């Protein structure tokens, strides 16, 4: 069974992805996992909001799916 990357590695991967111009939606980790959260935190850590930026526009919209096609409906944890 493959080992999960450390949360520090996920954060660094997110930072690197942002530096490479990848989008926040390209997070490779399943929603609602610590790895997804840390990758996104790394990506966002390199982002400076301007006065005109709308942080709400960056949120995952209800009904969005993760990379496995599972619905992110804010109904609690996704069971496997």
PyMOL Python script that loads the backbone (N, CA, C, O; Angstrom):
from pymol import cmd

cmd.read_pdbstr("""\
ATOM      1  N   UNK A   1       0.854  -1.175   0.000  1.00  0.00           N
ATOM      2  CA  UNK A   1       0.000   0.000   0.000  1.00  0.00           C
ATOM      3  C   UNK A   1       0.901   1.239   0.000  1.00  0.00           C
ATOM      4  O   UNK A   1       1.805   1.332   0.830  1.00  0.00           O
ATOM      5  N   UNK A   2       0.673   2.194  -0.915  1.00  0.00           N
ATOM      6  CA  UNK A   2       1.524   3.380  -0.969  1.00  0.00           C
ATOM      7  C   UNK A   2       1.318   4.260   0.264  1.00  0.00           C
ATOM      8  O   UNK A   2       0.205   4.406   0.768  1.00  0.00           O
ATOM      9  N   UNK A   3       2.407   4.834   0.725  1.00  0.00           N
ATOM     10  CA  UNK A   3       2.336   5.725   1.886  1.00  0.00           C
ATOM     11  C   UNK A   3       1.783   7.084   1.449  1.00  0.00           C
ATOM     12  O   UNK A   3       2.055   7.556   0.345  1.00  0.00           O
ATOM     13  N   UNK A   4       1.008   7.696   2.334  1.00  0.00           N
ATOM     14  CA  UNK A   4       0.530   9.047   2.065  1.00  0.00           C
ATOM     15  C   UNK A   4       1.700  10.014   2.243  1.00  0.00           C
ATOM     16  O   UNK A   4       2.554   9.803   3.105  1.00  0.00           O
ATOM     17  N   UNK A   5       1.742  11.075   1.429  1.00  0.00           N
ATOM     18  CA  UNK A   5       2.787  12.070   1.649  1.00  0.00           C
ATOM     19  C   UNK A   5       2.536  12.794   2.973  1.00  0.00           C
ATOM     20  O   UNK A   5       1.403  12.876   3.448  1.00  0.00           O
ATOM     21  N   UNK A   6       3.598  13.307   3.547  1.00  0.00           N
ATOM     22  CA  UNK A   6       3.433  14.065   4.788  1.00  0.00           C
ATOM     23  C   UNK A   6       2.644  15.335   4.494  1.00  0.00           C
ATOM     24  O   UNK A   6       2.586  15.798   3.355  1.00  0.00           O
ATOM     25  N   UNK A   7       2.046  15.881   5.525  1.00  0.00           N
ATOM     26  CA  UNK A   7       1.289  17.122   5.345  1.00  0.00           C
ATOM     27  C   UNK A   7       2.211  18.259   4.918  1.00  0.00           C
ATOM     28  O   UNK A   7       1.802  19.141   4.162  1.00  0.00           O
ATOM     29  N   UNK A   8       3.440  18.242   5.394  1.00  0.00           N
ATOM     30  CA  UNK A   8       4.413  19.252   4.970  1.00  0.00           C
ATOM     31  C   UNK A   8       4.699  19.130   3.473  1.00  0.00           C
ATOM     32  O   UNK A   8       4.816  20.134   2.771  1.00  0.00           O
ATOM     33  N   UNK A   9       4.810  17.888   2.993  1.00  0.00           N
ATOM     34  CA  UNK A   9       5.017  17.676   1.558  1.00  0.00           C
ATOM     35  C   UNK A   9       3.818  18.159   0.747  1.00  0.00           C
ATOM     36  O   UNK A   9       3.988  18.745  -0.322  1.00  0.00           O
ATOM     37  N   UNK A  10       2.619  17.919   1.244  1.00  0.00           N
ATOM     38  CA  UNK A  10       1.411  18.375   0.542  1.00  0.00           C
ATOM     39  C   UNK A  10       1.393  19.899   0.445  1.00  0.00           C
ATOM     40  O   UNK A  10       1.056  20.458  -0.599  1.00  0.00           O
ATOM     41  N   UNK A  11       1.757  20.565   1.539  1.00  0.00           N
ATOM     42  CA  UNK A  11       1.819  22.028   1.545  1.00  0.00           C
ATOM     43  C   UNK A  11       2.825  22.506   0.500  1.00  0.00           C
ATOM     44  O   UNK A  11       2.530  23.411  -0.280  1.00  0.00           O
ATOM     45  N   UNK A  12       4.006  21.903   0.486  1.00  0.00           N
ATOM     46  CA  UNK A  12       5.041  22.285  -0.494  1.00  0.00           C
ATOM     47  C   UNK A  12       4.576  22.020  -1.919  1.00  0.00           C
ATOM     48  O   UNK A  12       4.846  22.816  -2.819  1.00  0.00           O
ATOM     49  N   UNK A  13       3.877  20.907  -2.130  1.00  0.00           N
ATOM     50  CA  UNK A  13       3.358  20.603  -3.465  1.00  0.00           C
ATOM     51  C   UNK A  13       2.369  21.673  -3.924  1.00  0.00           C
ATOM     52  O   UNK A  13       2.371  22.073  -5.089  1.00  0.00           O
ATOM     53  N   UNK A  14       1.520  22.133  -2.996  1.00  0.00           N
ATOM     54  CA  UNK A  14       0.567  23.188  -3.330  1.00  0.00           C
ATOM     55  C   UNK A  14       1.254  24.492  -3.673  1.00  0.00           C
ATOM     56  O   UNK A  14       0.862  25.185  -4.611  1.00  0.00           O
ATOM     57  N   UNK A  15       2.283  24.821  -2.908  1.00  0.00           N
ATOM     58  CA  UNK A  15       3.061  26.031  -3.192  1.00  0.00           C
ATOM     59  C   UNK A  15       3.709  25.939  -4.563  1.00  0.00           C
ATOM     60  O   UNK A  15       3.670  26.890  -5.344  1.00  0.00           O
ATOM     61  N   UNK A  16       4.303  24.793  -4.849  1.00  0.00           N
ATOM     62  CA  UNK A  16       4.958  24.590  -6.142  1.00  0.00           C
ATOM     63  C   UNK A  16       3.942  24.649  -7.277  1.00  0.00           C
ATOM     64  O   UNK A  16       4.216  25.224  -8.330  1.00  0.00           O
ATOM     65  N   UNK A  17       2.780  24.058  -7.064  1.00  0.00           N
ATOM     66  CA  UNK A  17       1.743  24.066  -8.106  1.00  0.00           C
ATOM     67  C   UNK A  17       1.333  25.497  -8.443  1.00  0.00           C
ATOM     68  O   UNK A  17       1.191  25.836  -9.618  1.00  0.00           O
ATOM     69  N   UNK A  18       1.143  26.334  -7.435  1.00  0.00           N
ATOM     70  CA  UNK A  18       0.780  27.737  -7.663  1.00  0.00           C
ATOM     71  C   UNK A  18       1.890  28.453  -8.418  1.00  0.00           C
ATOM     72  O   UNK A  18       1.621  29.222  -9.341  1.00  0.00           O
ATOM     73  N   UNK A  19       3.139  28.202  -8.027  1.00  0.00           N
ATOM     74  CA  UNK A  19       4.280  28.820  -8.705  1.00  0.00           C
ATOM     75  C   UNK A  19       4.352  28.398 -10.170  1.00  0.00           C
ATOM     76  O   UNK A  19       4.817  29.161 -11.018  1.00  0.00           O
ATOM     77  N   UNK A  20       3.893  27.183 -10.465  1.00  0.00           N
ATOM     78  CA  UNK A  20       3.901  26.669 -11.842  1.00  0.00           C
ATOM     79  C   UNK A  20       2.686  27.122 -12.638  1.00  0.00           C
ATOM     80  O   UNK A  20       2.569  26.821 -13.826  1.00  0.00           O
ATOM     81  N   UNK A  21       1.772  27.854 -11.979  1.00  0.00           N
ATOM     82  CA  UNK A  21       0.595  28.369 -12.680  1.00  0.00           C
ATOM     83  C   UNK A  21      -0.593  27.434 -12.700  1.00  0.00           C
ATOM     84  O   UNK A  21      -1.559  27.672 -13.424  1.00  0.00           O
ATOM     85  N   UNK A  22      -0.532  26.364 -11.907  1.00  0.00           N
ATOM     86  CA  UNK A  22      -1.675  25.452 -11.855  1.00  0.00           C
ATOM     87  C   UNK A  22      -2.793  26.077 -11.040  1.00  0.00           C
ATOM     88  O   UNK A  22      -2.554  26.953 -10.209  1.00  0.00           O
ATOM     89  N   UNK A  23      -4.015  25.623 -11.282  1.00  0.00           N
ATOM     90  CA  UNK A  23      -5.196  26.163 -10.610  1.00  0.00           C
ATOM     91  C   UNK A  23      -5.461  25.444  -9.300  1.00  0.00           C
ATOM     92  O   UNK A  23      -5.067  24.293  -9.113  1.00  0.00           O
ATOM     93  N   UNK A  24      -6.140  26.145  -8.393  1.00  0.00           N
ATOM     94  CA  UNK A  24      -6.516  25.559  -7.114  1.00  0.00           C
ATOM     95  C   UNK A  24      -7.351  24.300  -7.315  1.00  0.00           C
ATOM     96  O   UNK A  24      -7.229  23.347  -6.546  1.00  0.00           O
ATOM     97  N   UNK A  25      -8.185  24.289  -8.328  1.00  0.00           N
ATOM     98  CA  UNK A  25      -9.046  23.132  -8.606  1.00  0.00           C
ATOM     99  C   UNK A  25      -8.259  21.903  -9.055  1.00  0.00           C
ATOM    100  O   UNK A  25      -8.825  20.814  -9.149  1.00  0.00           O
ATOM    101  N   UNK A  26      -6.975  22.058  -9.330  1.00  0.00           N
ATOM    102  CA  UNK A  26      -6.143  20.933  -9.753  1.00  0.00           C
ATOM    103  C   UNK A  26      -5.537  20.174  -8.567  1.00  0.00           C
ATOM    104  O   UNK A  26      -4.633  19.357  -8.740  1.00  0.00           O
ATOM    105  N   UNK A  27      -6.037  20.451  -7.379  1.00  0.00           N
ATOM    106  CA  UNK A  27      -5.582  19.745  -6.180  1.00  0.00           C
ATOM    107  C   UNK A  27      -5.768  18.239  -6.395  1.00  0.00           C
ATOM    108  O   UNK A  27      -6.887  17.793  -6.651  1.00  0.00           O
ATOM    109  N   UNK A  28      -4.691  17.449  -6.297  1.00  0.00           N
ATOM    110  CA  UNK A  28      -4.786  16.020  -6.618  1.00  0.00           C
ATOM    111  C   UNK A  28      -5.368  15.155  -5.504  1.00  0.00           C
ATOM    112  O   UNK A  28      -5.590  13.962  -5.706  1.00  0.00           O
ATOM    113  N   UNK A  29      -5.618  15.739  -4.328  1.00  0.00           N
ATOM    114  CA  UNK A  29      -6.065  14.947  -3.192  1.00  0.00           C
ATOM    115  C   UNK A  29      -7.578  15.011  -3.037  1.00  0.00           C
ATOM    116  O   UNK A  29      -8.203  16.017  -3.376  1.00  0.00           O
ATOM    117  N   UNK A  30      -8.155  13.949  -2.531  1.00  0.00           N
ATOM    118  CA  UNK A  30      -9.601  13.867  -2.329  1.00  0.00           C
ATOM    119  C   UNK A  30     -10.066  14.946  -1.354  1.00  0.00           C
ATOM    120  O   UNK A  30      -9.378  15.277  -0.388  1.00  0.00           O
ATOM    121  N   UNK A  31     -11.256  15.486  -1.634  1.00  0.00           N
ATOM    122  CA  UNK A  31     -11.845  16.493  -0.761  1.00  0.00           C
ATOM    123  C   UNK A  31     -11.972  15.965   0.654  1.00  0.00           C
ATOM    124  O   UNK A  31     -12.102  14.760   0.875  1.00  0.00           O
ATOM    125  N   UNK A  32     -11.933  16.869   1.598  1.00  0.00           N
ATOM    126  CA  UNK A  32     -12.127  16.565   3.020  1.00  0.00           C
ATOM    127  C   UNK A  32     -11.053  15.652   3.601  1.00  0.00           C
ATOM    128  O   UNK A  32     -11.308  14.894   4.537  1.00  0.00           O
ATOM    129  N   UNK A  33      -9.850  15.732   3.037  1.00  0.00           N
ATOM    130  CA  UNK A  33      -8.733  14.994   3.618  1.00  0.00           C
ATOM    131  C   UNK A  33      -7.694  16.008   4.088  1.00  0.00           C
ATOM    132  O   UNK A  33      -7.630  17.120   3.563  1.00  0.00           O
ATOM    133  N   UNK A  34      -6.894  15.638   5.059  1.00  0.00           N
ATOM    134  CA  UNK A  34      -5.835  16.556   5.493  1.00  0.00           C
ATOM    135  C   UNK A  34      -4.877  16.914   4.353  1.00  0.00           C
ATOM    136  O   UNK A  34      -4.378  18.037   4.288  1.00  0.00           O
ATOM    137  N   UNK A  35      -4.625  15.961   3.461  1.00  0.00           N
ATOM    138  CA  UNK A  35      -3.731  16.220   2.342  1.00  0.00           C
ATOM    139  C   UNK A  35      -4.318  17.287   1.410  1.00  0.00           C
ATOM    140  O   UNK A  35      -3.597  18.172   0.947  1.00  0.00           O
ATOM    141  N   UNK A  36      -5.611  17.205   1.139  1.00  0.00           N
ATOM    142  CA  UNK A  36      -6.279  18.201   0.290  1.00  0.00           C
ATOM    143  C   UNK A  36      -6.192  19.575   0.942  1.00  0.00           C
ATOM    144  O   UNK A  36      -5.875  20.567   0.285  1.00  0.00           O
ATOM    145  N   UNK A  37      -6.476  19.623   2.233  1.00  0.00           N
ATOM    146  CA  UNK A  37      -6.449  20.891   2.970  1.00  0.00           C
ATOM    147  C   UNK A  37      -5.054  21.515   2.928  1.00  0.00           C
ATOM    148  O   UNK A  37      -4.922  22.712   2.672  1.00  0.00           O
ATOM    149  N   UNK A  38      -4.025  20.727   3.174  1.00  0.00           N
ATOM    150  CA  UNK A  38      -2.663  21.261   3.216  1.00  0.00           C
ATOM    151  C   UNK A  38      -2.166  21.666   1.835  1.00  0.00           C
ATOM    152  O   UNK A  38      -1.462  22.668   1.704  1.00  0.00           O
ATOM    153  N   UNK A  39      -2.524  20.898   0.793  1.00  0.00           N
ATOM    154  CA  UNK A  39      -2.143  21.283  -0.571  1.00  0.00           C
ATOM    155  C   UNK A  39      -2.766  22.634  -0.890  1.00  0.00           C
ATOM    156  O   UNK A  39      -2.095  23.521  -1.418  1.00  0.00           O
ATOM    157  N   UNK A  40      -4.049  22.795  -0.572  1.00  0.00           N
ATOM    158  CA  UNK A  40      -4.751  24.061  -0.830  1.00  0.00           C
ATOM    159  C   UNK A  40      -4.148  25.197  -0.009  1.00  0.00           C
ATOM    160  O   UNK A  40      -4.028  26.321  -0.497  1.00  0.00           O
ATOM    161  N   UNK A  41      -3.768  24.907   1.240  1.00  0.00           N
ATOM    162  CA  UNK A  41      -3.156  25.932   2.080  1.00  0.00           C
ATOM    163  C   UNK A  41      -1.822  26.382   1.482  1.00  0.00           C
ATOM    164  O   UNK A  41      -1.505  27.571   1.495  1.00  0.00           O
ATOM    165  N   UNK A  42      -1.050  25.445   0.966  1.00  0.00           N
ATOM    166  CA  UNK A  42       0.203  25.793   0.305  1.00  0.00           C
ATOM    167  C   UNK A  42      -0.030  26.636  -0.930  1.00  0.00           C
ATOM    168  O   UNK A  42       0.669  27.622  -1.163  1.00  0.00           O
ATOM    169  N   UNK A  43      -1.021  26.242  -1.723  1.00  0.00           N
ATOM    170  CA  UNK A  43      -1.357  26.995  -2.936  1.00  0.00           C
ATOM    171  C   UNK A  43      -1.772  28.414  -2.564  1.00  0.00           C
ATOM    172  O   UNK A  43      -1.323  29.377  -3.185  1.00  0.00           O
ATOM    173  N   UNK A  44      -2.616  28.543  -1.564  1.00  0.00           N
ATOM    174  CA  UNK A  44      -3.124  29.858  -1.164  1.00  0.00           C
ATOM    175  C   UNK A  44      -2.064  30.706  -0.475  1.00  0.00           C
ATOM    176  O   UNK A  44      -2.167  31.933  -0.474  1.00  0.00           O
ATOM    177  N   UNK A  45      -1.051  30.084   0.107  1.00  0.00           N
ATOM    178  CA  UNK A  45      -0.036  30.848   0.831  1.00  0.00           C
ATOM    179  C   UNK A  45       0.761  31.750  -0.092  1.00  0.00           C
ATOM    180  O   UNK A  45       1.400  32.694   0.373  1.00  0.00           O
ATOM    181  N   UNK A  46       0.739  31.483  -1.375  1.00  0.00           N
ATOM    182  CA  UNK A  46       1.489  32.297  -2.333  1.00  0.00           C
ATOM    183  C   UNK A  46       0.600  33.323  -3.017  1.00  0.00           C
ATOM    184  O   UNK A  46       1.041  34.017  -3.934  1.00  0.00           O
ATOM    185  N   UNK A  47      -0.630  33.421  -2.584  1.00  0.00           N
ATOM    186  CA  UNK A  47      -1.619  34.262  -3.263  1.00  0.00           C
ATOM    187  C   UNK A  47      -1.891  35.503  -2.439  1.00  0.00           C
ATOM    188  O   UNK A  47      -2.261  35.403  -1.269  1.00  0.00           O
ATOM    189  N   UNK A  48      -1.714  36.662  -3.030  1.00  0.00           N
ATOM    190  CA  UNK A  48      -2.031  37.921  -2.371  1.00  0.00           C
ATOM    191  C   UNK A  48      -3.322  38.464  -2.965  1.00  0.00           C
ATOM    192  O   UNK A  48      -3.434  38.652  -4.177  1.00  0.00           O
ATOM    193  N   UNK A  49      -4.294  38.715  -2.095  1.00  0.00           N
ATOM    194  CA  UNK A  49      -5.547  39.293  -2.563  1.00  0.00           C
ATOM    195  C   UNK A  49      -5.377  40.783  -2.808  1.00  0.00           C
ATOM    196  O   UNK A  49      -4.820  41.501  -1.978  1.00  0.00           O
ATOM    197  N   UNK A  50      -5.852  41.232  -3.931  1.00  0.00           N
ATOM    198  CA  UNK A  50      -5.927  42.661  -4.209  1.00  0.00           C
ATOM    199  C   UNK A  50      -7.284  43.154  -3.728  1.00  0.00           C
ATOM    200  O   UNK A  50      -8.152  42.352  -3.382  1.00  0.00           O
ATOM    201  N   UNK A  51      -7.466  44.442  -3.706  1.00  0.00           N
ATOM    202  CA  UNK A  51      -8.747  45.002  -3.274  1.00  0.00           C
ATOM    203  C   UNK A  51      -9.903  44.494  -4.128  1.00  0.00           C
ATOM    204  O   UNK A  51     -11.017  44.330  -3.630  1.00  0.00           O
ATOM    205  N   UNK A  52      -9.644  44.246  -5.409  1.00  0.00           N
ATOM    206  CA  UNK A  52     -10.705  43.849  -6.332  1.00  0.00           C
ATOM    207  C   UNK A  52     -10.980  42.353  -6.334  1.00  0.00           C
ATOM    208  O   UNK A  52     -11.961  41.917  -6.937  1.00  0.00           O
ATOM    209  N   UNK A  53     -10.141  41.549  -5.675  1.00  0.00           N
ATOM    210  CA  UNK A  53     -10.334  40.103  -5.671  1.00  0.00           C
ATOM    211  C   UNK A  53     -11.483  39.717  -4.748  1.00  0.00           C
ATOM    212  O   UNK A  53     -11.688  40.319  -3.694  1.00  0.00           O
ATOM    213  N   UNK A  54     -12.214  38.716  -5.162  1.00  0.00           N
ATOM    214  CA  UNK A  54     -13.346  38.220  -4.385  1.00  0.00           C
ATOM    215  C   UNK A  54     -13.005  36.825  -3.866  1.00  0.00           C
ATOM    216  O   UNK A  54     -13.041  35.865  -4.637  1.00  0.00           O
ATOM    217  N   UNK A  55     -12.671  36.685  -2.562  1.00  0.00           N
ATOM    218  CA  UNK A  55     -12.303  35.358  -2.058  1.00  0.00           C
ATOM    219  C   UNK A  55     -13.416  34.339  -2.194  1.00  0.00           C
ATOM    220  O   UNK A  55     -13.130  33.146  -2.297  1.00  0.00           O
ATOM    221  N   UNK A  56     -14.672  34.756  -2.197  1.00  0.00           N
ATOM    222  CA  UNK A  56     -15.788  33.819  -2.357  1.00  0.00           C
ATOM    223  C   UNK A  56     -15.740  33.144  -3.726  1.00  0.00           C
ATOM    224  O   UNK A  56     -16.209  32.015  -3.870  1.00  0.00           O
ATOM    225  N   UNK A  57     -15.188  33.808  -4.719  1.00  0.00           N
ATOM    226  CA  UNK A  57     -15.133  33.215  -6.056  1.00  0.00           C
ATOM    227  C   UNK A  57     -14.149  32.060  -6.122  1.00  0.00           C
ATOM    228  O   UNK A  57     -14.160  31.290  -7.083  1.00  0.00           O
ATOM    229  N   UNK A  58     -13.292  31.930  -5.103  1.00  0.00           N
ATOM    230  CA  UNK A  58     -12.300  30.856  -5.088  1.00  0.00           C
ATOM    231  C   UNK A  58     -12.780  29.625  -4.348  1.00  0.00           C
ATOM    232  O   UNK A  58     -12.098  28.600  -4.361  1.00  0.00           O
ATOM    233  N   UNK A  59     -13.927  29.696  -3.707  1.00  0.00           N
ATOM    234  CA  UNK A  59     -14.427  28.557  -2.936  1.00  0.00           C
ATOM    235  C   UNK A  59     -14.945  27.465  -3.854  1.00  0.00           C
ATOM    236  O   UNK A  59     -15.412  27.733  -4.961  1.00  0.00           O
ATOM    237  N   UNK A  60     -14.858  26.234  -3.380  1.00  0.00           N
ATOM    238  CA  UNK A  60     -15.456  25.113  -4.104  1.00  0.00           C
ATOM    239  C   UNK A  60     -16.966  25.254  -3.977  1.00  0.00           C
ATOM    240  O   UNK A  60     -17.496  25.372  -2.872  1.00  0.00           O
ATOM    241  N   UNK A  61     -17.638  25.241  -5.088  1.00  0.00           N
ATOM    242  CA  UNK A  61     -19.091  25.413  -5.090  1.00  0.00           C
ATOM    243  C   UNK A  61     -19.786  24.129  -4.663  1.00  0.00           C
ATOM    244  O   UNK A  61     -19.308  23.031  -4.949  1.00  0.00           O
ATOM    245  N   UNK A  62     -20.908  24.268  -3.983  1.00  0.00           N
ATOM    246  CA  UNK A  62     -21.711  23.111  -3.594  1.00  0.00           C
ATOM    247  C   UNK A  62     -22.105  22.342  -4.842  1.00  0.00           C
ATOM    248  O   UNK A  62     -22.500  22.928  -5.849  1.00  0.00           O
ATOM    249  N   UNK A  63     -21.994  21.045  -4.765  1.00  0.00           N
ATOM    250  CA  UNK A  63     -22.313  20.208  -5.917  1.00  0.00           C
ATOM    251  C   UNK A  63     -21.085  19.861  -6.742  1.00  0.00           C
ATOM    252  O   UNK A  63     -21.166  19.070  -7.682  1.00  0.00           O
ATOM    253  N   UNK A  64     -19.926  20.460  -6.386  1.00  0.00           N
ATOM    254  CA  UNK A  64     -18.700  20.138  -7.101  1.00  0.00           C
ATOM    255  C   UNK A  64     -18.271  18.725  -6.725  1.00  0.00           C
ATOM    256  O   UNK A  64     -18.628  18.223  -5.659  1.00  0.00           O
ATOM    257  N   UNK A  65     -17.518  18.101  -7.590  1.00  0.00           N
ATOM    258  CA  UNK A  65     -17.048  16.750  -7.312  1.00  0.00           C
ATOM    259  C   UNK A  65     -15.541  16.759  -7.142  1.00  0.00           C
ATOM    260  O   UNK A  65     -14.845  17.629  -7.665  1.00  0.00           O
ATOM    261  N   UNK A  66     -15.047  15.772  -6.397  1.00  0.00           N
ATOM    262  CA  UNK A  66     -13.607  15.639  -6.258  1.00  0.00           C
ATOM    263  C   UNK A  66     -13.062  14.858  -7.449  1.00  0.00           C
ATOM    264  O   UNK A  66     -13.807  14.535  -8.374  1.00  0.00           O
ATOM    265  N   UNK A  67     -11.760  14.553  -7.428  1.00  0.00           N
ATOM    266  CA  UNK A  67     -11.131  13.891  -8.575  1.00  0.00           C
ATOM    267  C   UNK A  67     -11.694  12.492  -8.830  1.00  0.00           C
ATOM    268  O   UNK A  67     -11.532  11.953  -9.925  1.00  0.00           O
ATOM    269  N   UNK A  68     -12.359  11.895  -7.821  1.00  0.00           N
ATOM    270  CA  UNK A  68     -12.951  10.573  -7.986  1.00  0.00           C
ATOM    271  C   UNK A  68     -14.421  10.643  -8.377  1.00  0.00           C
ATOM    272  O   UNK A  68     -15.098   9.618  -8.461  1.00  0.00           O
ATOM    273  N   UNK A  69     -14.918  11.873  -8.620  1.00  0.00           N
ATOM    274  CA  UNK A  69     -16.305  12.039  -9.036  1.00  0.00           C
ATOM    275  C   UNK A  69     -17.307  12.016  -7.907  1.00  0.00           C
ATOM    276  O   UNK A  69     -18.513  11.960  -8.146  1.00  0.00           O
ATOM    277  N   UNK A  70     -16.818  12.057  -6.667  1.00  0.00           N
ATOM    278  CA  UNK A  70     -17.737  12.060  -5.533  1.00  0.00           C
ATOM    279  C   UNK A  70     -18.246  13.469  -5.293  1.00  0.00           C
ATOM    280  O   UNK A  70     -17.505  14.438  -5.461  1.00  0.00           O
ATOM    281  N   UNK A  71     -19.485  13.584  -4.907  1.00  0.00           N
ATOM    282  CA  UNK A  71     -20.130  14.866  -4.702  1.00  0.00           C
ATOM    283  C   UNK A  71     -19.672  15.514  -3.415  1.00  0.00           C
ATOM    284  O   UNK A  71     -19.637  14.872  -2.365  1.00  0.00           O
ATOM    285  N   UNK A  72     -19.320  16.789  -3.495  1.00  0.00           N
ATOM    286  CA  UNK A  72     -19.003  17.586  -2.312  1.00  0.00           C
ATOM    287  C   UNK A  72     -20.248  18.389  -1.985  1.00  0.00           C
ATOM    288  O   UNK A  72     -20.435  19.497  -2.489  1.00  0.00           O
ATOM    289  N   UNK A  73     -21.094  17.828  -1.144  1.00  0.00           N
ATOM    290  CA  UNK A  73     -22.396  18.451  -0.890  1.00  0.00           C
ATOM    291  C   UNK A  73     -22.512  18.999   0.533  1.00  0.00           C
ATOM    292  O   UNK A  73     -23.607  19.313   0.999  1.00  0.00           O
ATOM    293  N   UNK A  74     -21.379  19.110   1.212  1.00  0.00           N
ATOM    294  CA  UNK A  74     -21.373  19.618   2.581  1.00  0.00           C
ATOM    295  C   UNK A  74     -22.287  18.842   3.520  1.00  0.00           C
ATOM    296  O   UNK A  74     -22.834  19.402   4.470  1.00  0.00           O
ATOM    297  N   UNK A  75     -22.448  17.562   3.253  1.00  0.00           N
ATOM    298  CA  UNK A  75     -23.295  16.711   4.096  1.00  0.00           C
ATOM    299  C   UNK A  75     -22.478  15.874   5.064  1.00  0.00           C
ATOM    300  O   UNK A  75     -22.972  14.870   5.576  1.00  0.00           O
ATOM    301  N   UNK A  76     -21.250  16.261   5.321  1.00  0.00           N
ATOM    302  CA  UNK A  76     -20.400  15.500   6.216  1.00  0.00           C
ATOM    303  C   UNK A  76     -19.388  14.694   5.431  1.00  0.00           C
ATOM    304  O   UNK A  76     -19.284  14.836   4.213  1.00  0.00           O
ATOM    305  N   UNK A  77     -18.642  13.848   6.121  1.00  0.00           N
ATOM    306  CA  UNK A  77     -17.565  13.103   5.457  1.00  0.00           C
ATOM    307  C   UNK A  77     -18.083  12.173   4.367  1.00  0.00           C
ATOM    308  O   UNK A  77     -19.176  11.613   4.450  1.00  0.00           O
ATOM    309  N   UNK A  78     -17.262  12.039   3.360  1.00  0.00           N
ATOM    310  CA  UNK A  78     -17.575  11.115   2.267  1.00  0.00           C
ATOM    311  C   UNK A  78     -17.091   9.736   2.687  1.00  0.00           C
ATOM    312  O   UNK A  78     -15.914   9.562   3.005  1.00  0.00           O
ATOM    313  N   UNK A  79     -17.975   8.767   2.692  1.00  0.00           N
ATOM    314  CA  UNK A  79     -17.552   7.420   3.058  1.00  0.00           C
ATOM    315  C   UNK A  79     -17.179   6.664   1.798  1.00  0.00           C
ATOM    316  O   UNK A  79     -17.772   6.852   0.736  1.00  0.00           O
ATOM    317  N   UNK A  80     -16.177   5.800   1.940  1.00  0.00           N
ATOM    318  CA  UNK A  80     -15.574   5.112   0.812  1.00  0.00           C
ATOM    319  C   UNK A  80     -16.435   4.115   0.186  1.00  0.00           C
ATOM    320  O   UNK A  80     -16.030   3.468  -0.780  1.00  0.00           O
TER     321      UNK A  80
END
""", "prot")
cmd.dss("prot")
cmd.show_as("cartoon", "prot")
cmd.util.cbc("prot")
cmd.orient("prot")
